[in-house]
Every structure is written in structure tokens, then in C-alpha cells.
Amino acid sequence: MSQTTDLFGDEGQSDLFGGDESPTYSPDIDRVRARLQKILAETRASDTLSRAKSSLYQTIFPQMAQWLPEDEAAQLRFEFEAEMERLKAA
């Protein structure tokens, strides 16, 4: 008589995709900082921004700032929001 196995049970097989560990991503903080400073400088130098660029910056700036230390990120977000308000009023 043949032995039956549970098709859905754990019988010691390893995960097909390399285990439970997920790859992690850590950006280069100096590059993140430089990119945020570049965006901030562009908004300061502009009298207007296109709707597309404004929408893009309002999406990516806060997300990118999350990689920085909290106090630095908060200051940059504050400065960026002030510039965006200035541009909206123009």
C-alpha cells in the first residue's frame, strides 16, 4: 500500500523564492539629501511650476525626506511646503 502525503502540509520543503527574508533597500543618504536640496532650490527660483511637476514634487519630496533624520526631514518638508504655498499664491 502506498503512503499518502498532505499536499498542503509542511514537509520540510524550503521556500521556492529563497526563504522568509525580504531584500532591504537603503538609499545613499547624501544622494537623497542632494536631490531634495535640488528640488527645493528649483521651487525657490521659480515663479511658477507646471501642474505635472508640482504634483510630482508634492508626491516624491515627503517620501524621499523620510530617509533622512527626522529633524532634518521635518525642516526640509516645512521649507518645501512654504515654497509650494508661495507658488500657489502667485
MOPAC internal coordinates of N, CA, C and O (Angstrom, degrees):
PM7 1SCF
backbone

  N    0.0000 0     0.00 0     0.00 0    0    0    0
  C    1.4454 1     0.00 0     0.00 0    1    0    0
  C    1.5279 1   108.45 1     0.00 0    2    1    0
  O    1.2310 1   119.77 1   -41.83 1    3    2    1
  N    1.3365 1   118.05 1   138.17 1    3    2    1
  C    1.4619 1   121.34 1  -177.78 1    5    3    2
  C    1.5194 1   110.89 1   -85.00 1    6    5    3
  O    1.2310 1   121.43 1   -27.27 1    7    6    5
  N    1.3250 1   114.87 1   152.73 1    7    6    5
  C    1.4540 1   121.25 1  -179.50 1    9    7    6
  C    1.5319 1   108.40 1   -86.94 1   10    9    7
  O    1.2310 1   120.26 1   -45.88 1   11   10    9
  N    1.3301 1   117.10 1   134.12 1   11   10    9
  C    1.4623 1   120.69 1   177.70 1   13   11   10
  C    1.5123 1   108.89 1   -94.14 1   14   13   11
  O    1.2310 1   121.49 1   -31.91 1   15   14   13
  N    1.3200 1   114.76 1   148.09 1   15   14   13
  C    1.4667 1   119.90 1   178.27 1   17   15   14
  C    1.5126 1   109.19 1  -122.51 1   18   17   15
  O    1.2310 1   121.59 1   -26.93 1   19   18   17
  N    1.3046 1   114.55 1   153.07 1   19   18   17
  C    1.4517 1   121.15 1   177.41 1   21   19   18
  C    1.5279 1   107.70 1   -78.77 1   22   21   19
  O    1.2310 1   120.28 1   -61.46 1   23   22   21
  N    1.3357 1   117.07 1   118.54 1   23   22   21
  C    1.4629 1   120.56 1  -177.74 1   25   23   22
  C    1.5211 1   112.98 1   -67.49 1   26   25   23
  O    1.2310 1   120.32 1   155.42 1   27   26   25
  N    1.3363 1   117.00 1   -24.58 1   27   26   25
  C    1.4534 1   120.32 1  -176.11 1   29   27   26
  C    1.5261 1   113.08 1  -109.94 1   30   29   27
  O    1.2310 1   119.71 1  -179.89 1   31   30   29
  N    1.2725 1   118.16 1     0.11 1   31   30   29
  C    1.4609 1   121.93 1  -178.27 1   33   31   30
  C    1.5082 1   111.84 1   -82.73 1   34   33   31
  O    1.2310 1   121.40 1   -15.91 1   35   34   33
  N    1.3093 1   114.93 1   164.09 1   35   34   33
  C    1.4503 1   120.90 1   178.19 1   37   35   34
  C    1.5125 1   108.17 1   -89.31 1   38   37   35
  O    1.2310 1   120.79 1   -67.82 1   39   38   37
  N    1.2863 1   116.09 1   112.18 1   39   38   37
  C    1.4548 1   120.67 1  -179.93 1   41   39   38
  C    1.5170 1   111.25 1  -115.17 1   42   41   39
  O    1.2310 1   120.86 1  -149.00 1   43   42   41
  N    1.3100 1   115.97 1    31.00 1   43   42   41
  C    1.4503 1   119.47 1   175.84 1   45   43   42
  C    1.5138 1   114.85 1    87.67 1   46   45   43
  O    1.2310 1   119.45 1  -174.49 1   47   46   45
  N    1.3273 1   118.66 1     5.51 1   47   46   45
  C    1.4562 1   119.41 1   177.60 1   49   47   46
  C    1.5171 1   109.59 1   -74.66 1   50   49   47
  O    1.2310 1   121.13 1   -37.16 1   51   50   49
  N    1.3066 1   115.44 1   142.84 1   51   50   49
  C    1.4607 1   119.08 1   177.74 1   53   51   50
  C    1.5254 1   109.67 1   -82.90 1   54   53   51
  O    1.2310 1   121.68 1   -18.80 1   55   54   53
  N    1.3103 1   114.39 1   161.20 1   55   54   53
  C    1.4535 1   121.84 1   178.02 1   57   55   54
  C    1.5248 1   109.46 1   -63.01 1   58   57   55
  O    1.2310 1   120.49 1   -43.01 1   59   58   57
  N    1.3143 1   116.68 1   136.99 1   59   58   57
  C    1.4601 1   120.91 1  -178.92 1   61   59   58
  C    1.5235 1   112.85 1   -67.75 1   62   61   59
  O    1.2310 1   120.17 1   159.74 1   63   62   61
  N    1.3354 1   117.27 1   -20.26 1   63   62   61
  C    1.4461 1   120.92 1  -175.73 1   65   63   62
  C    1.5220 1   113.40 1  -108.00 1   66   65   63
  O    1.2310 1   119.68 1  -157.77 1   67   66   65
  N    1.2934 1   118.22 1    22.23 1   67   66   65
  C    1.4463 1   121.06 1   170.88 1   69   67   66
  C    1.5130 1   116.43 1    95.79 1   70   69   67
  O    1.2310 1   119.19 1  -161.43 1   71   70   69
  N    1.2732 1   119.15 1    18.57 1   71   70   69
  C    1.4547 1   119.90 1   175.02 1   73   71   70
  C    1.5094 1   113.41 1   101.19 1   74   73   71
  O    1.2310 1   121.73 1    11.45 1   75   74   73
  N    1.3197 1   114.29 1  -168.55 1   75   74   73
  C    1.4554 1   121.09 1  -174.56 1   77   75   74
  C    1.5257 1   113.57 1   -87.62 1   78   77   75
  O    1.2310 1   119.80 1   167.70 1   79   78   77
  N    1.3066 1   117.99 1   -12.30 1   79   78   77
  C    1.4495 1   120.59 1  -176.67 1   81   79   78
  C    1.5210 1   111.18 1   -77.85 1   82   81   79
  O    1.2310 1   121.15 1   -47.61 1   83   82   81
  N    1.3227 1   115.40 1   132.39 1   83   82   81
  C    1.4521 1   121.57 1   176.13 1   85   83   82
  C    1.5169 1   108.25 1   -98.11 1   86   85   83
  O    1.2310 1   120.31 1   -36.17 1   87   86   85
  N    1.3115 1   117.02 1   143.83 1   87   86   85
  C    1.4581 1   117.93 1   176.98 1   89   87   86
  C    1.5287 1   109.35 1   -66.88 1   90   89   87
  O    1.2310 1   120.74 1   -35.52 1   91   90   89
  N    1.3063 1   116.18 1   144.48 1   91   90   89
  C    1.4596 1   120.38 1   178.94 1   93   91   90
  C    1.5141 1   109.34 1  -110.78 1   94   93   91
  O    1.2310 1   121.52 1   -27.54 1   95   94   93
  N    1.3136 1   114.70 1   152.46 1   95   94   93
  C    1.4512 1   120.85 1   179.66 1   97   95   94
  C    1.5190 1   108.88 1  -121.78 1   98   97   95
  O    1.2310 1   120.48 1   -50.71 1   99   98   97
  N    1.2813 1   116.69 1   129.29 1   99   98   97
  C    1.4562 1   122.25 1   174.77 1  101   99   98
  C    1.5227 1   107.53 1  -129.05 1  102  101   99
  O    1.2310 1   120.58 1   -67.00 1  103  102  101
  N    1.3351 1   116.50 1   113.00 1  103  102  101
  C    1.4642 1   118.39 1  -178.04 1  105  103  102
  C    1.5195 1   111.52 1   -73.85 1  106  105  103
  O    1.2310 1   121.22 1   -15.49 1  107  106  105
  N    1.2980 1   115.28 1   164.51 1  107  106  105
  C    1.4606 1   122.06 1   173.20 1  109  107  106
  C    1.5269 1   106.54 1   -74.45 1  110  109  107
  O    1.2310 1   120.11 1   -70.04 1  111  110  109
  N    1.3191 1   117.40 1   109.96 1  111  110  109
  C    1.4576 1   123.01 1  -174.76 1  113  111  110
  C    1.5319 1   111.36 1   -59.00 1  114  113  111
  O    1.2310 1   120.17 1   143.25 1  115  114  113
  N    1.3116 1   117.29 1   -36.75 1  115  114  113
  C    1.4680 1   120.18 1   179.50 1  117  115  114
  C    1.5271 1   111.06 1   -65.34 1  118  117  115
  O    1.2310 1   120.49 1   142.78 1  119  118  117
  N    1.3165 1   116.66 1   -37.22 1  119  118  117
  C    1.4757 1   120.06 1   177.62 1  121  119  118
  C    1.5237 1   110.76 1   -69.91 1  122  121  119
  O    1.2310 1   120.01 1   140.84 1  123  122  121
  N    1.3230 1   117.59 1   -39.16 1  123  122  121
  C    1.4686 1   121.32 1   176.85 1  125  123  122
  C    1.5213 1   109.27 1   -61.83 1  126  125  123
  O    1.2310 1   120.76 1   132.17 1  127  126  125
  N    1.3118 1   116.15 1   -47.83 1  127  126  125
  C    1.4700 1   121.65 1  -179.62 1  129  127  126
  C    1.5349 1   110.26 1   -59.60 1  130  129  127
  O    1.2310 1   120.31 1   135.16 1  131  130  129
  N    1.3277 1   117.01 1   -44.84 1  131  130  129
  C    1.4616 1   121.40 1  -179.29 1  133  131  130
  C    1.5281 1   110.78 1   -63.43 1  134  133  131
  O    1.2310 1   120.44 1   138.64 1  135  134  133
  N    1.3181 1   116.77 1   -41.36 1  135  134  133
  C    1.4800 1   120.42 1   179.78 1  137  135  134
  C    1.5271 1   110.75 1   -65.48 1  138  137  135
  O    1.2310 1   120.21 1   137.82 1  139  138  137
  N    1.3186 1   117.20 1   -42.18 1  139  138  137
  C    1.4594 1   120.35 1   178.70 1  141  139  138
  C    1.5297 1   110.76 1   -64.71 1  142  141  139
  O    1.2310 1   120.46 1   138.99 1  143  142  141
  N    1.3267 1   116.73 1   -41.01 1  143  142  141
  C    1.4655 1   120.27 1   177.93 1  145  143  142
  C    1.5293 1   110.85 1   -64.03 1  146  145  143
  O    1.2310 1   120.45 1   143.33 1  147  146  145
  N    1.3294 1   116.75 1   -36.67 1  147  146  145
  C    1.4667 1   121.03 1   178.52 1  149  147  146
  C    1.5311 1   110.49 1   -65.24 1  150  149  147
  O    1.2310 1   120.33 1   135.52 1  151  150  149
  N    1.3187 1   116.97 1   -44.48 1  151  150  149
  C    1.4677 1   121.02 1   178.63 1  153  151  150
  C    1.5266 1   109.73 1   -63.57 1  154  153  151
  O    1.2310 1   120.60 1   135.46 1  155  154  153
  N    1.3247 1   116.45 1   -44.54 1  155  154  153
  C    1.4549 1   120.62 1   179.85 1  157  155  154
  C    1.5310 1   110.90 1   -62.22 1  158  157  155
  O    1.2310 1   119.89 1   137.38 1  159  158  157
  N    1.3101 1   117.81 1   -42.62 1  159  158  157
  C    1.4653 1   121.58 1   178.08 1  161  159  158
  C    1.5298 1   110.87 1   -62.64 1  162  161  159
  O    1.2310 1   120.70 1   140.07 1  163  162  161
  N    1.3195 1   116.26 1   -39.93 1  163  162  161
  C    1.4686 1   119.95 1   178.95 1  165  163  162
  C    1.5284 1   111.19 1   -64.43 1  166  165  163
  O    1.2310 1   120.44 1   137.10 1  167  166  165
  N    1.3210 1   116.77 1   -42.90 1  167  166  165
  C    1.4649 1   119.09 1   179.92 1  169  167  166
  C    1.5288 1   110.72 1   -67.53 1  170  169  167
  O    1.2310 1   119.84 1   143.90 1  171  170  169
  N    1.3277 1   117.92 1   -36.10 1  171  170  169
  C    1.4678 1   121.02 1   178.10 1  173  171  170
  C    1.5254 1   111.55 1   -66.12 1  174  173  171
  O    1.2310 1   120.21 1   143.52 1  175  174  173
  N    1.3143 1   117.20 1   -36.48 1  175  174  173
  C    1.4585 1   121.94 1  -176.38 1  177  175  174
  C    1.5253 1   112.70 1   -82.07 1  178  177  175
  O    1.2310 1   119.83 1   168.91 1  179  178  177
  N    1.3121 1   117.93 1   -11.09 1  179  178  177
  C    1.4606 1   121.70 1  -174.89 1  181  179  178
  C    1.5170 1   112.62 1   -95.67 1  182  181  179
  O    1.2310 1   121.94 1   -33.08 1  183  182  181
  N    1.3233 1   113.88 1   146.92 1  183  182  181
  C    1.4626 1   120.03 1   170.54 1  185  183  182
  C    1.5242 1   110.22 1   -91.56 1  186  185  183
  O    1.2310 1   121.02 1   154.15 1  187  186  185
  N    1.3302 1   115.66 1   -25.85 1  187  186  185
  C    1.4704 1   121.75 1   177.55 1  189  187  186
  C    1.5212 1   108.43 1  -148.62 1  190  189  187
  O    1.2310 1   121.42 1   -22.67 1  191  190  189
  N    1.3139 1   114.89 1   157.33 1  191  190  189
  C    1.4659 1   121.82 1   171.44 1  193  191  190
  C    1.5186 1   107.03 1  -128.11 1  194  193  191
  O    1.2310 1   120.87 1   -33.86 1  195  194  193
  N    1.3156 1   115.93 1   146.14 1  195  194  193
  C    1.4595 1   118.61 1   175.90 1  197  195  194
  C    1.5217 1   109.03 1   -63.40 1  198  197  195
  O    1.2310 1   120.76 1   -23.16 1  199  198  197
  N    1.2997 1   116.16 1   156.84 1  199  198  197
  C    1.4680 1   120.65 1   179.31 1  201  199  198
  C    1.5287 1   110.42 1   -59.49 1  202  201  199
  O    1.2310 1   120.44 1   139.94 1  203  202  201
  N    1.3289 1   116.77 1   -40.06 1  203  202  201
  C    1.4683 1   120.55 1  -178.92 1  205  203  202
  C    1.5297 1   111.21 1   -65.67 1  206  205  203
  O    1.2310 1   120.67 1   134.42 1  207  206  205
  N    1.3295 1   116.32 1   -45.58 1  207  206  205
  C    1.4655 1   119.73 1  -179.12 1  209  207  206
  C    1.5242 1   110.55 1   -67.19 1  210  209  207
  O    1.2310 1   120.46 1   139.65 1  211  210  209
  N    1.3175 1   116.72 1   -40.35 1  211  210  209
  C    1.4579 1   120.97 1   178.11 1  213  211  210
  C    1.5288 1   110.62 1   -60.38 1  214  213  211
  O    1.2310 1   120.59 1   134.21 1  215  214  213
  N    1.3130 1   116.49 1   -45.79 1  215  214  213
  C    1.4655 1   121.28 1   179.46 1  217  215  214
  C    1.5328 1   110.93 1   -63.73 1  218  217  215
  O    1.2310 1   120.82 1   136.73 1  219  218  217
  N    1.3186 1   116.03 1   -43.27 1  219  218  217
  C    1.4683 1   120.52 1   178.68 1  221  219  218
  C    1.5274 1   110.65 1   -60.92 1  222  221  219
  O    1.2310 1   120.30 1   130.26 1  223  222  221
  N    1.3192 1   117.02 1   -49.74 1  223  222  221
  C    1.4554 1   120.59 1  -178.17 1  225  223  222
  C    1.5232 1   112.03 1   -63.88 1  226  225  223
  O    1.2310 1   120.26 1   140.71 1  227  226  225
  N    1.3313 1   117.11 1   -39.29 1  227  226  225
  C    1.4590 1   119.69 1   179.65 1  229  227  226
  C    1.5270 1   111.62 1   -67.42 1  230  229  227
  O    1.2310 1   120.33 1   157.60 1  231  230  229
  N    1.3127 1   116.98 1   -22.40 1  231  230  229
  C    1.4604 1   121.19 1   176.66 1  233  231  230
  C    1.5234 1   111.36 1   -84.17 1  234  233  231
  O    1.2310 1   120.60 1   129.11 1  235  234  233
  N    1.3288 1   116.46 1   -50.89 1  235  234  233
  C    1.4694 1   118.88 1  -171.68 1  237  235  234
  C    1.5181 1   114.23 1   -81.29 1  238  237  235
  O    1.2310 1   119.73 1   149.86 1  239  238  237
  N    1.3277 1   118.12 1   -30.14 1  239  238  237
  C    1.4683 1   119.29 1  -175.21 1  241  239  238
  C    1.5281 1   112.01 1   -59.99 1  242  241  239
  O    1.2310 1   119.52 1   126.68 1  243  242  241
  N    1.3370 1   118.51 1   -53.32 1  243  242  241
  C    1.4768 1   117.85 1   179.33 1  245  243  242
  C    1.5310 1   113.29 1   -63.05 1  246  245  243
  O    1.2310 1   120.46 1   145.43 1  247  246  245
  N    1.3215 1   116.73 1   -34.57 1  247  246  245
  C    1.4645 1   119.69 1   179.70 1  249  247  246
  C    1.5187 1   111.17 1   -67.42 1  250  249  247
  O    1.2310 1   120.40 1   135.74 1  251  250  249
  N    1.3136 1   116.83 1   -44.26 1  251  250  249
  C    1.4614 1   120.34 1   179.29 1  253  251  250
  C    1.5239 1   111.06 1   -66.19 1  254  253  251
  O    1.2310 1   120.68 1   142.84 1  255  254  253
  N    1.3337 1   116.30 1   -37.16 1  255  254  253
  C    1.4626 1   120.30 1  -178.90 1  257  255  254
  C    1.5270 1   112.31 1   -62.19 1  258  257  255
  O    1.2310 1   119.89 1   156.02 1  259  258  257
  N    1.3159 1   117.81 1   -23.98 1  259  258  257
  C    1.4623 1   121.19 1   179.81 1  261  259  258
  C    1.5238 1   112.86 1   -61.15 1  262  261  259
  O    1.2310 1   120.10 1   158.66 1  263  262  261
  N    1.3192 1   117.42 1   -21.34 1  263  262  261
  C    1.4622 1   120.32 1  -179.62 1  265  263  262
  C    1.5246 1   112.25 1   -78.20 1  266  265  263
  O    1.2310 1   120.20 1   163.92 1  267  266  265
  N    1.3212 1   117.21 1   -16.08 1  267  266  265
  C    1.4669 1   121.44 1  -177.33 1  269  267  266
  C    1.5227 1   110.62 1   -87.74 1  270  269  267
  O    1.2310 1   120.32 1   -15.15 1  271  270  269
  N    1.3389 1   117.00 1   164.85 1  271  270  269
  C    1.4719 1   119.05 1   172.96 1  273  271  270
  C    1.5298 1   109.31 1   -56.77 1  274  273  271
  O    1.2310 1   120.28 1   -34.46 1  275  274  273
  N    1.3207 1   117.07 1   145.54 1  275  274  273
  C    1.4669 1   121.83 1  -170.72 1  277  275  274
  C    1.5201 1   113.59 1   -56.16 1  278  277  275
  O    1.2310 1   119.39 1   135.88 1  279  278  277
  N    1.3305 1   118.77 1   -44.12 1  279  278  277
  C    1.4672 1   119.58 1  -178.44 1  281  279  278
  C    1.5226 1   111.94 1   -65.35 1  282  281  279
  O    1.2310 1   120.17 1   139.71 1  283  282  281
  N    1.3071 1   117.28 1   -40.29 1  283  282  281
  C    1.4619 1   121.64 1   177.79 1  285  283  282
  C    1.5263 1   110.29 1   -67.22 1  286  285  283
  O    1.2310 1   120.24 1   137.02 1  287  286  285
  N    1.3152 1   117.15 1   -42.98 1  287  286  285
  C    1.4616 1   121.73 1   179.33 1  289  287  286
  C    1.5236 1   110.80 1   -62.08 1  290  289  287
  O    1.2310 1   120.33 1   136.54 1  291  290  289
  N    1.3280 1   116.98 1   -43.46 1  291  290  289
  C    1.4628 1   121.13 1  -179.48 1  293  291  290
  C    1.5305 1   110.83 1   -62.42 1  294  293  291
  O    1.2310 1   120.48 1   138.20 1  295  294  293
  N    1.3240 1   116.69 1   -41.80 1  295  294  293
  C    1.4656 1   120.43 1   179.43 1  297  295  294
  C    1.5257 1   110.97 1   -64.71 1  298  297  295
  O    1.2310 1   120.21 1   134.85 1  299  298  297
  N    1.3159 1   117.20 1   -45.15 1  299  298  297
  C    1.4666 1   120.30 1   179.54 1  301  299  298
  C    1.5238 1   111.31 1   -64.52 1  302  301  299
  O    1.2310 1   120.07 1   138.10 1  303  302  301
  N    1.3358 1   117.47 1   -41.90 1  303  302  301
  C    1.4771 1   120.11 1   177.64 1  305  303  302
  C    1.5252 1   110.20 1   -61.99 1  306  305  303
  O    1.2310 1   119.88 1   138.81 1  307  306  305
  N    1.3353 1   117.84 1   -41.19 1  307  306  305
  C    1.4622 1   121.90 1   178.45 1  309  307  306
  C    1.5304 1   110.59 1   -60.43 1  310  309  307
  O    1.2310 1   120.40 1   132.20 1  311  310  309
  N    1.3279 1   116.84 1   -47.80 1  311  310  309
  C    1.4600 1   121.06 1   179.83 1  313  311  310
  C    1.5243 1   111.66 1   -63.69 1  314  313  311
  O    1.2310 1   120.69 1   139.16 1  315  314  313
  N    1.3160 1   116.29 1   -40.84 1  315  314  313
  C    1.4606 1   120.70 1   179.62 1  317  315  314
  C    1.5309 1   110.50 1   -64.63 1  318  317  315
  O    1.2310 1   120.26 1   133.78 1  319  318  317
  N    1.3174 1   117.10 1   -46.22 1  319  318  317
  C    1.4716 1   120.56 1   179.87 1  321  319  318
  C    1.5227 1   110.96 1   -62.15 1  322  321  319
  O    1.2310 1   120.02 1   142.00 1  323  322  321
  N    1.3350 1   117.57 1   -38.00 1  323  322  321
  C    1.4622 1   120.64 1   177.51 1  325  323  322
  C    1.5326 1   110.70 1   -61.97 1  326  325  323
  O    1.2310 1   120.52 1   138.66 1  327  326  325
  N    1.3238 1   116.61 1   -41.34 1  327  326  325
  C    1.4663 1   120.18 1   178.34 1  329  327  326
  C    1.5372 1   111.32 1   -67.99 1  330  329  327
  O    1.2310 1   120.40 1   141.51 1  331  330  329
  N    1.3075 1   116.84 1   -38.49 1  331  330  329
  C    1.4664 1   119.58 1   178.82 1  333  331  330
  C    1.5362 1   110.29 1   -66.14 1  334  333  331
  O    1.2310 1   119.93 1   141.96 1  335  334  333
  N    1.3084 1   117.74 1   -38.04 1  335  334  333
  C    1.4626 1   121.12 1   176.16 1  337  335  334
  C    1.5214 1   111.08 1   -64.66 1  338  337  335
  O    1.2310 1   121.08 1   139.47 1  339  338  337
  N    1.3324 1   115.53 1   -40.53 1  339  338  337
  C    1.4683 1   119.85 1   177.02 1  341  339  338
  C    1.5166 1   110.80 1   -60.87 1  342  341  339
  O    1.2310 1   120.56 1   136.14 1  343  342  341
  N    1.3246 1   116.54 1   -43.86 1  343  342  341
  C    1.4705 1   120.42 1  -179.81 1  345  343  342
  C    1.5273 1   111.47 1   -66.85 1  346  345  343
  O    1.2310 1   119.92 1   143.10 1  347  346  345
  N    1.3216 1   117.76 1   -36.90 1  347  346  345
  C    1.4575 1   120.10 1   178.40 1  349  347  346
  C    1.5207 1   111.36 1   -65.06 1  350  349  347
  O    1.2310 1   120.79 1   144.26 1  351  350  349
  N    1.3292 1   116.10 1   -35.74 1  351  350  349
  C    1.4681 1   120.86 1  -178.76 1  353  351  350
  C    1.5325 1   112.20 1   -74.36 1  354  353  351
  O    1.2310 1   120.47 1   159.73 1  355  354  353
  N    1.3105 1   116.71 1   -20.27 1  355  354  353
  C    1.4716 1   120.83 1  -177.33 1  357  355  354
  C    1.5179 1   112.63 1   -72.27 1  358  357  355
  O    1.2310 1   120.10 1   180.00 1  359  358  357

